[in-house]
Amino acid sequence: MVEDVNYAGGMEGLAAAVAALHREAAVLYAGIARDFDLTSQQTQVLCGLARRPSFGELAALLGCDKTNVTGMVDRLEKRGLLARETDAKDRRVSRVVLTPAGEELRERIRQRFAELVGERFSALTDEERARYASLVEVLGGPVRASSR
């Protein structure tokens, strides 16, 4: 049963809209993950590696425990998509990096996500798309672990 939700006005409307958008993105990621024989969270790991995060930083980005990240990295490493590098400043810290195969797959995933978003949100005008993008910038981009 689909809930009738009023997205207008107040924090409750905003919260409902953010939750709906999250669900929509999760469905898109899940479909893409299946297409590439990955889990949804593995696609997020690949797409979230713009820099070389530590395991703790990656866990914070994904909103999960470091032990979960270790398993995900292990599985992606076995597929040749990720590698571990020792931090140059602190040898106790391992950093997660994409391999060339991982970079290629990340680009394919990002392209597919953009295609699906374009299809799913085709009813939005250019102005509405620009307004949404500017809202994300105003809010500071992705949620940071320190903001919880």
N, CA, C and O of each residue as an XYZ file, in Angstrom:
592
protein
N       0.838     -1.169      0.000
C       0.000      0.000      0.000
C       0.892      1.244      0.000
O       1.824      1.345      0.797
N       0.604      2.176     -0.887
C       1.372      3.412     -0.976
C       0.751      4.436     -0.045
O      -0.460      4.654     -0.041
N       1.609      5.054      0.738
C       1.193      6.045      1.707
C       0.909      7.371      1.016
O       1.647      7.763      0.112
N      -0.146      8.068      1.424
C      -0.434      9.403      0.917
C       0.286     10.385      1.829
O      -0.107     10.572      2.981
N       1.341     11.012      1.314
C       2.185     11.877      2.130
C       2.134     13.286      1.583
O       2.184     13.498      0.371
N       2.034     14.249      2.485
C       2.093     15.653      2.113
C       3.527     16.126      2.309
O       4.011     16.200      3.439
N       4.215     16.451      1.199
C       5.610     16.872      1.268
C       5.750     18.375      1.496
O       6.858     18.869      1.707
N       4.660     19.087      1.455
C       4.727     20.546      1.586
C       4.716     20.964      3.045
O       4.020     20.376      3.873
N       5.489     21.976      3.340
C       5.424     22.630      4.633
C       6.046     21.890      5.790
O       5.801     20.700      5.988
N       6.837     22.585      6.538
C       7.365     22.108      7.799
C       8.421     21.030      7.683
O       8.715     20.508      6.607
N       8.976     20.724      8.839
C      10.029     19.716      8.910
C       9.517     18.316      8.617
O      10.255     17.500      8.066
N       8.276     18.019      8.969
C       7.739     16.685      8.679
C       7.650     16.454      7.176
O       7.964     15.367      6.692
N       7.221     17.476      6.437
C       7.170     17.363      4.982
C       8.547     17.195      4.385
O       8.742     16.393      3.472
N       9.513     17.954      4.902
C      10.891     17.838      4.436
C      11.436     16.450      4.742
O      12.074     15.829      3.892
N      11.187     15.962      5.953
C      11.662     14.632      6.346
C      11.055     13.558      5.439
O      11.751     12.629      5.027
N       9.773     13.681      5.130
C       9.114     12.703      4.258
C       9.704     12.763      2.851
O       9.891     11.724      2.217
N       9.995     13.956      2.358
C      10.578     14.105      1.019
C      11.986     13.513      0.963
O      12.337     12.834     -0.002
N      12.794     13.769      1.996
C      14.152     13.221      2.036
C      14.087     11.696      2.098
O      14.858     11.018      1.419
N      13.183     11.154      2.898
C      13.036      9.700      3.010
C      12.603      9.093      1.669
O      13.104      8.040      1.274
N      11.687      9.748      0.980
C      11.232      9.244     -0.313
C      12.366      9.262     -1.337
O      12.524      8.321     -2.116
N      13.144     10.328     -1.330
C      14.278     10.422     -2.253
C      15.326      9.359     -1.935
O      15.921      8.781     -2.844
N      15.554      9.102     -0.652
C      16.495      8.054     -0.251
C      16.025      6.695     -0.747
O      16.814      5.918     -1.284
N      14.733      6.408     -0.567
C      14.195      5.126     -1.036
C      14.354      4.997     -2.549
O      14.712      3.934     -3.056
N      14.087      6.081     -3.258
C      14.204      6.066     -4.714
C      15.646      5.769     -5.142
O      15.876      4.948     -6.030
N      16.612      6.438     -4.509
C      18.022      6.206     -4.832
C      18.422      4.776     -4.485
O      19.175      4.146     -5.228
N      17.927      4.264     -3.371
C      18.251      2.893     -2.956
C      17.743      1.880     -3.977
O      18.429      0.904     -4.278
N      16.551      2.106     -4.509
C      15.999      1.206     -5.525
C      16.855      1.256     -6.789
O      17.139      0.220     -7.389
N      17.264      2.454     -7.191
C      18.109      2.579     -8.382
C      19.446      1.881     -8.177
O      19.896      1.137     -9.048
N      20.092      2.116     -7.022
C      21.364      1.463     -6.729
C      21.221     -0.054     -6.688
O      22.097     -0.771     -7.172
N      20.130     -0.547     -6.118
C      19.930     -1.998     -6.024
C      19.827     -2.623     -7.410
O      20.392     -3.689     -7.658
N      19.113     -1.966     -8.307
C      18.993     -2.480     -9.673
C      20.328     -2.490    -10.390
O      20.668     -3.463    -11.064
N      21.083     -1.415    -10.251
C      22.407     -1.334    -10.870
C      23.328     -2.402    -10.285
O      24.079     -3.053    -11.012
N      23.265     -2.573     -8.980
C      24.104     -3.574     -8.322
C      23.847     -4.954     -8.912
O      24.786     -5.694     -9.206
N      22.579     -5.297     -9.084
C      22.245     -6.607     -9.673
C      22.825     -6.734    -11.083
O      23.338     -7.789    -11.458
N      22.741     -5.644    -11.866
C      23.258     -5.672    -13.238
C      24.758     -5.953    -13.282
O      25.251     -6.540    -14.245
N      25.485     -5.537    -12.244
C      26.937     -5.708    -12.218
C      27.391     -6.789    -11.236
O      28.575     -6.885    -10.914
N      26.437     -7.604    -10.762
C      26.728     -8.693     -9.824
C      27.440     -8.185     -8.569
O      28.440     -8.750     -8.127
N      26.891     -7.098     -8.009
C      27.394     -6.494     -6.776
C      26.240     -6.341     -5.803
O      25.077     -6.506     -6.173
N      26.565     -6.027     -4.559
C      25.530     -5.610     -3.621
C      25.369     -4.091     -3.755
O      26.241     -3.407     -4.290
N      24.265     -3.591     -3.271
C      24.036     -2.148     -3.323
C      25.141     -1.393     -2.596
O      25.613     -0.360     -3.072
N      25.548     -1.910     -1.447
C      26.587     -1.225     -0.683
C      27.938     -1.285     -1.394
O      28.737     -0.355     -1.282
N      28.199     -2.369     -2.122
C      29.446     -2.442     -2.888
C      29.476     -1.383     -3.990
O      30.530     -0.809     -4.267
N      28.326     -1.120     -4.621
C      28.297     -0.057     -5.635
C      28.576      1.290     -4.990
O      29.247      2.139     -5.577
N      28.061      1.483     -3.781
C      28.307      2.741     -3.074
C      29.780      2.873     -2.681
O      30.335      3.971     -2.711
N      30.406      1.765     -2.317
C      31.838      1.798     -2.003
C      32.618      2.228     -3.242
O      33.451      3.131     -3.171
N      32.352      1.588     -4.365
C      33.085      1.913     -5.590
C      32.875      3.375     -5.989
O      33.820      4.057     -6.386
N      31.645      3.845     -5.884
C      31.351      5.224     -6.292
C      31.827      6.256     -5.273
O      32.001      7.426     -5.611
N      32.036      5.835     -4.047
C      32.449      6.761     -2.992
C      33.948      6.920     -2.846
O      34.410      7.662     -1.979
N      34.711      6.241     -3.674
C      36.166      6.289     -3.540
C      36.792      7.356     -4.431
O      37.603      7.046     -5.304
N      36.420      8.597     -4.212
C      37.015      9.702     -4.961
C      38.434      9.971     -4.464
O      39.283     10.460     -5.209
N      38.672      9.649     -3.212
C      40.018      9.807     -2.646
C      40.396      8.474     -2.019
O      39.707      7.482     -2.260
N      41.426      8.408     -1.250
C      41.911      7.150     -0.682
C      41.544      7.083      0.808
O      42.365      7.412      1.663
N      40.313      6.657      1.115
C      39.900      6.653      2.517
C      40.516      5.515      3.316
O      40.878      4.473      2.769
N      40.625      5.735      4.611
C      40.966      4.635      5.522
C      39.702      3.803      5.710
O      38.623      4.192      5.261
N      39.837      2.677      6.364
C      38.659      1.835      6.625
C      37.657      2.584      7.502
O      36.448      2.489      7.290
N      38.160      3.324      8.484
C      37.279      4.101      9.358
C      36.548      5.196      8.611
O      35.359      5.419      8.840
N      37.249      5.883      7.716
C      36.616      6.945      6.919
C      35.561      6.364      5.985
O      34.497      6.956      5.804
N      35.850      5.213      5.395
C      34.894      4.567      4.508
C      33.662      4.099      5.284
O      32.538      4.218      4.797
N      33.872      3.569      6.486
C      32.742      3.159      7.329
C      31.860      4.361      7.659
O      30.634      4.251      7.629
N      32.461      5.496      7.971
C      31.694      6.707      8.278
C      30.905      7.171      7.058
O      29.751      7.581      7.185
N      31.515      7.108      5.887
C      30.843      7.500      4.653
C      29.619      6.630      4.384
O      28.580      7.118      3.940
N      29.758      5.338      4.657
C      28.666      4.392      4.400
C      27.685      4.278      5.559
O      26.607      3.704      5.414
N      28.064      4.829      6.711
C      27.193      4.735      7.876
C      27.132      3.336      8.452
O      26.076      2.882      8.892
N      28.276      2.645      8.450
C      28.301      1.286      9.000
C      29.563      1.087      9.829
O      30.376      2.001      9.972
N      29.716     -0.095     10.363
C      30.851     -0.436     11.203
C      32.069     -0.802     10.349
O      31.932     -1.286      9.225
N      33.270     -0.562     10.908
C      34.504     -0.899     10.188
C      34.580     -2.382      9.835
O      35.146     -2.741      8.802
N      34.022     -3.240     10.674
C      34.077     -4.677     10.380
C      33.291     -5.004      9.111
O      33.678     -5.902      8.364
N      32.192     -4.288      8.856
C      31.434     -4.484      7.613
C      32.261     -4.059      6.410
O      32.247     -4.719      5.371
N      32.986     -2.947      6.558
C      33.811     -2.430      5.476
C      34.912     -3.427      5.133
O      35.214     -3.637      3.958
N      35.508     -4.036      6.140
C      36.580     -4.998      5.896
C      36.097     -6.123      4.998
O      36.788     -6.496      4.049
N      34.927     -6.668      5.281
C      34.369     -7.739      4.453
C      34.081     -7.283      3.038
O      34.369     -8.002      2.081
N      33.512     -6.089      2.895
C      33.223     -5.569      1.559
C      34.504     -5.361      0.759
O      34.585     -5.727     -0.414
N      35.502     -4.769      1.412
C      36.770     -4.531      0.731
C      37.417     -5.861      0.354
O      37.957     -5.995     -0.743
N      37.367     -6.843      1.250
C      37.922     -8.167      0.940
C      37.294     -8.735     -0.337
O      37.999     -9.211     -1.227
N      35.957     -8.679     -0.414
C      35.267     -9.256     -1.570
C      35.577     -8.482     -2.860
O      35.779     -9.082     -3.916
N      35.611     -7.158     -2.766
C      35.922     -6.353     -3.952
C      37.388     -6.494     -4.355
O      37.726     -6.415     -5.536
N      38.244     -6.701     -3.371
C      39.663     -6.924     -3.663
C      39.857     -8.257     -4.395
O      40.661     -8.343     -5.324
N      39.122     -9.296     -3.978
C      39.208    -10.597     -4.642
C      38.776    -10.517     -6.105
O      39.249    -11.282     -6.945
N      37.866     -9.577     -6.399
C      37.402     -9.394     -7.783
C      38.337     -8.483     -8.577
O      38.109     -8.240     -9.762
N      39.393     -7.977     -7.923
C      40.349     -7.118     -8.612
C      39.897     -5.686     -8.788
O      40.429     -4.968     -9.635
N      38.914     -5.255     -7.993
C      38.358     -3.909     -8.139
C      38.959     -2.905     -7.161
O      38.976     -1.704     -7.431
N      39.448     -3.393     -6.030
C      40.043     -2.538     -5.000
C      41.394     -3.101     -4.583
O      41.695     -4.274     -4.801
N      42.198     -2.236     -3.979
C      43.463     -2.659     -3.379
C      43.639     -1.877     -2.082
O      42.994     -0.852     -1.862
N      44.513     -2.377     -1.245
C      44.854     -1.703      0.013
C      46.255     -1.126     -0.134
O      47.156     -1.761     -0.682
N      46.411      0.079      0.364
C      47.731      0.711      0.389
C      48.010      1.184      1.803
O      47.112      1.661      2.498
N      49.235      1.051      2.217
C      49.638      1.556      3.527
C      49.749      3.071      3.453
O      50.310      3.618      2.503
N      49.211      3.741      4.458
C      49.269      5.196      4.530
C      50.726      5.638      4.626
O      51.500      5.093      5.413
N      51.088      6.627      3.821
C      52.476      7.102      3.788
C      52.896      7.751      5.105
O      54.075      7.719      5.459
N      51.942      8.343      5.838
C      52.273      9.053      7.081
C      52.123      8.182      8.323
O      52.741      8.448      9.354
N      51.294      7.136      8.221
C      51.056      6.268      9.372
C      50.926      4.834      8.877
O      49.871      4.441      8.379
N      51.975      4.066      9.010
C      52.009      2.711      8.465
C      50.993      1.773      9.104
O      50.764      0.680      8.586
N      50.381      2.171     10.210
C      49.353      1.334     10.843
C      48.024      1.439     10.101
O      47.144      0.598     10.280
N      47.878      2.463      9.272
C      46.609      2.733      8.590
C      46.658      2.198      7.161
O      47.609      2.441      6.418
N      45.606      1.463      6.797
C      45.447      1.007      5.410
C      44.451      1.912      4.704
O      43.430      2.294      5.276
N      44.751      2.244      3.483
C      43.864      3.059      2.653
C      43.306      2.189      1.535
O      43.976      1.275      1.053
N      42.073      2.480      1.127
C      41.394      1.728      0.087
C      41.503      2.516     -1.219
O      41.179      3.703     -1.269
N      41.962      1.844     -2.270
C      42.111      2.497     -3.572
C      41.484      1.630     -4.658
O      41.444      0.404     -4.555
N      41.002      2.291     -5.687
C      40.463      1.584     -6.835
C      41.606      1.084     -7.715
O      42.613      1.771     -7.889
N      41.445     -0.092     -8.256
C      42.361     -0.585     -9.281
C      41.872     -0.010    -10.619
O      40.787      0.569    -10.670
N      42.642     -0.158    -11.690
C      42.137      0.283    -12.999
C      40.798     -0.374    -13.360
O      39.919      0.281    -13.919
N      40.642     -1.653    -13.045
C      39.361     -2.327    -13.313
C      38.246     -1.724    -12.462
O      37.115     -1.578    -12.925
N      38.568     -1.376    -11.220
C      37.590     -0.738    -10.346
C      37.196      0.642    -10.844
O      36.028      1.025    -10.765
N      38.171      1.394    -11.359
C      37.875      2.727    -11.920
C      36.958      2.608    -13.133
O      36.028      3.398    -13.298
N      37.225      1.623    -13.973
C      36.391      1.423    -15.167
C      34.965      1.036    -14.772
O      34.001      1.550    -15.339
N      34.832      0.137    -13.806
C      33.505     -0.277    -13.360
C      32.783      0.872    -12.671
O      31.582      1.053    -12.872
N      33.494      1.651    -11.864
C      32.874      2.809    -11.210
C      32.297      3.759    -12.254
O      31.186      4.262    -12.086
N      33.030      4.004    -13.315
C      32.540      4.903    -14.360
C      31.286      4.342    -15.015
O      30.344      5.089    -15.280
N      31.257      3.040    -15.281
C      30.060      2.412    -15.866
C      28.867      2.502    -14.922
O      27.746      2.765    -15.357
N      29.109      2.282    -13.622
C      28.031      2.384    -12.630
C      27.501      3.821    -12.577
O      26.289      4.039    -12.582
N      28.408      4.793    -12.527
C      27.988      6.199    -12.472
C      27.191      6.602    -13.712
O      26.192      7.315    -13.611
N      27.634      6.143    -14.873
C      26.902      6.449    -16.105
C      25.505      5.845    -16.069
O      24.529      6.495    -16.443
N      25.418      4.603    -15.617
C      24.111      3.935    -15.548
C      23.204      4.628    -14.534
O      22.010      4.794    -14.783
N      23.763      5.031    -13.396
C      22.965      5.738    -12.393
C      22.435      7.046    -12.973
O      21.264      7.378    -12.786
N      23.291      7.790    -13.676
C      22.861      9.052    -14.291
C      21.748      8.809    -15.318
O      20.795      9.585    -15.395
N      21.866      7.737    -16.102
C      20.821      7.401    -17.071
C      19.493      7.127    -16.371
O      18.448      7.639    -16.775
N      19.546      6.313    -15.315
C      18.325      5.957    -14.594
C      17.700      7.157    -13.895
O      16.478      7.306    -13.885
N      18.539      8.015    -13.310
C      18.020      9.229    -12.680
C      17.361     10.104    -13.748
O      16.287     10.663    -13.526
N      18.009     10.218    -14.904
C      17.426     11.005    -15.995
C      16.076     10.474    -16.435
O      15.150     11.244    -16.689
N      15.965      9.147    -16.526
C      14.685      8.532    -16.899
C      13.644      8.735    -15.805
O      12.514      9.141    -16.076
N      14.038      8.449    -14.566
C      13.087      8.483    -13.447
C      12.596      9.885    -13.155
O      11.436     10.071    -12.786
N      13.468     10.881    -13.317
C      13.109     12.252    -12.985
C      12.973     13.137    -14.226
O      13.219     14.342    -14.173
N      12.582     12.527    -15.330
C      12.462     13.263    -16.590
C      11.385     14.346    -16.543
O      11.419     15.285    -17.338
N      10.445     14.227    -15.632
C       9.384     15.233    -15.526
C       9.876     16.548    -14.927
O       9.188     17.565    -15.020
N      11.053     16.537    -14.315
C      11.593     17.772    -13.732
C      12.074     18.708    -14.832
O      12.646     18.275    -15.833
N      11.836     19.978    -14.631
C      12.352     20.974    -15.565
C      13.832     21.207    -15.281
O      14.347     20.797    -14.241
N      14.506     21.868    -16.214
C      15.914     22.220    -15.983
C      16.050     23.056    -14.722
O      17.003     22.888    -13.962
N      15.108     23.949    -14.499
C      15.143     24.805    -13.305
C      14.998     23.984    -12.028
O      15.694     24.243    -11.046
N      14.111     23.006    -12.029
C      13.922     22.165    -10.852
C      15.167     21.318    -10.566
O      15.551     21.142     -9.410
N      15.792     20.798    -11.622
C      17.030     20.028    -11.431
C      18.134     20.910    -10.857
O      18.856     20.501     -9.947
N      18.260     22.111    -11.389
C      19.278     23.051    -10.889
C      18.988     23.433     -9.443
O      19.911     23.563     -8.640
N      17.720     23.614     -9.106
C      17.353     23.977     -7.732
C      17.715     22.846     -6.770
O      18.235     23.106     -5.685
N      17.449     21.599     -7.150
C      17.807     20.479     -6.289
C      19.321     20.411     -6.103
O      19.809     20.263     -4.983
N      20.056     20.519     -7.200
C      21.523     20.457     -7.112
C      22.053     21.569     -6.214
O      22.982     21.343     -5.439
N      21.479     22.759     -6.306
C      21.951     23.859     -5.456
C      21.604     23.618     -3.993
O      22.346     24.049     -3.110
N      20.494     22.939     -3.715
C      20.151     22.603     -2.328
C      21.187     21.670     -1.724
O      21.568     21.833     -0.565
N      21.641     20.698     -2.493
C      22.658     19.775     -1.999
C      23.936     20.549     -1.678
O      24.579     20.290     -0.661
N      24.306     21.497     -2.540
C      25.498     22.315     -2.286
C      25.339     23.141     -1.021
O      26.269     23.236     -0.220
N      24.162     23.743     -0.833
C      23.899     24.556      0.356
C      23.998     23.718      1.622
O      24.501     24.180      2.646
N      23.521     22.502      1.545
C      23.549     21.615      2.709
C      24.930     21.027      2.959
O      25.137     20.358      3.971
N      25.868     21.261      2.067
C      27.247     20.812      2.293
C      27.560     19.463      1.723
O      28.519     18.826      2.158
N      26.784     18.995      0.758
C      27.076     17.710      0.137
C      26.618     16.556      1.002
O      25.670     16.694      1.774
N      27.286     15.414      0.881
C      26.875     14.226      1.624
C      26.944     14.428      3.129
O      27.738     15.223      3.632
N      26.105     13.702      3.827
C      26.097     13.752      5.279
C      27.435     13.248      5.808
O      27.932     12.217      5.354
N      28.000     13.941      6.731
C      29.279     13.559      7.330
C      29.013     12.845      8.652
O      28.026     13.127      9.332
N      29.893     11.925      9.008
C      29.735     11.167     10.253
C      29.701     12.115     11.450
O      29.017     11.838     12.436
N      30.420     13.213     11.379
C      30.480     14.137     12.519
C      29.168     14.887     12.730
O      28.965     15.488     13.785
N      28.270     14.859     11.732
C      27.022     15.587     11.891
C      25.943     14.767     12.551
O      24.837     15.260     12.772
N      26.246     13.509     12.875
C      25.251     12.646     13.546
C      25.185     12.948     14.995
O      24.409     12.327     15.721
